[in-house]
Amino acid sequence: MGHLDHATFGWLTPVLSYAMACIGAALGLRCTVRALDATGRSRRNWLLTAASAIGTGIWTMHFVAMLGFGVTGTDIRYDVPLTILSLVVAMAVVGVGVFAVGHSRDRVRALLLGGLTTGLGVASMHYLGMAALRLHGDVTYAPLLVALSVVIAVVAATAALWAALNIKSPRAVAVASLVMGAAVSSMHYTGMLAVRVSVAPSDAALPGATTMQFIFPLAVGLGSYLFLTSAFVALTPTARERAAYASAERTTEPETAAPVPAPPVPAPTAPAPTAS
């Protein structure tokens, strides 16, 4: 049995991965709030941004945490197509949940179905990412801990969608994002506690890419996307703010002066008759 180290860089990767989860959650919540105040194409675009933000945040959290994962007695590589697929799955399943909540009239039903679908999708993303691991040995899982991680994922996803529907103020969104980041991190590390690795030492080359060749650059790129999108959302006025600006402009416009009527033109008088 190989010794598993979940923090080979100390607290750096757990703290940084938690921060990525919080940023993705906060950005997703703000975009969902914007979507619920919008209609038509604008609502669709905000929901797409929310889904990409939350999905990217969850994926980045997972693989930033995996930067600190190591197993004694073997190197670790990652299957590139499976890793990319796990990112697609993360954004797709979050999109299903977000769109269900954003467009359904029965929000209680949409919340339950969306939370279940999204939670199962997040868990699938996690274990699909774990399936991308390549090492000398066999990876197995403790079933009870796997089940617990799935339950945490469903609860966290449902809470996230509920927050998107009910939390509006920036301060409340910030608090909710901290809680959601903690829930996502708990799901990840619960799933990692379920991992068991039986190492089979070998000199054969492992297929795939190392963390620094592939995971680190991709995580940095997605993290940059989250920061830039956060700045864009923060600088974009909400629908209420635009309405308030328009109302303020109308009230400050000078009133148009009423036209001054022209003085009446006197009627021409007939010439006086001359004496004969």
Summary of the structure (lengths in Angstrom):
residues: 276
radius of gyration: 29.8
end to end distance: 142.9
largest distance: 143.8
contacts: 888
relative contact order: 0.16
helix: 68%
strand: 7%
